[in-house]
Amino acid sequence: MIEPALPRKARFQIGDQVKAVGPSVPRREDNHGIVTEILGSAENVIYRYRVTFRDNTSDTFYGFELERIEAA
């Protein structure tokens, strides 16, 4: 008997400081922001993350388009 796979956990959490990276990410003066919403669920293993930037704009990214910024 095959065990069901455990639900995949989101890579980032609300409040995480991140940097948007990668060739598909629109260029902006400052790509640092905070994760403000997680789109997806444990059943849907592909999460997207709403990031609000320092200039109060926001955009949605896949996890591979983000890097966590460690607090100093």
Secondary structure by P-SEA (a helix, b strand, c coil): cccccccccccccccbbbbbbccccccccccccccccccccccccbbbbbbbcccccccccccccbbbbccc
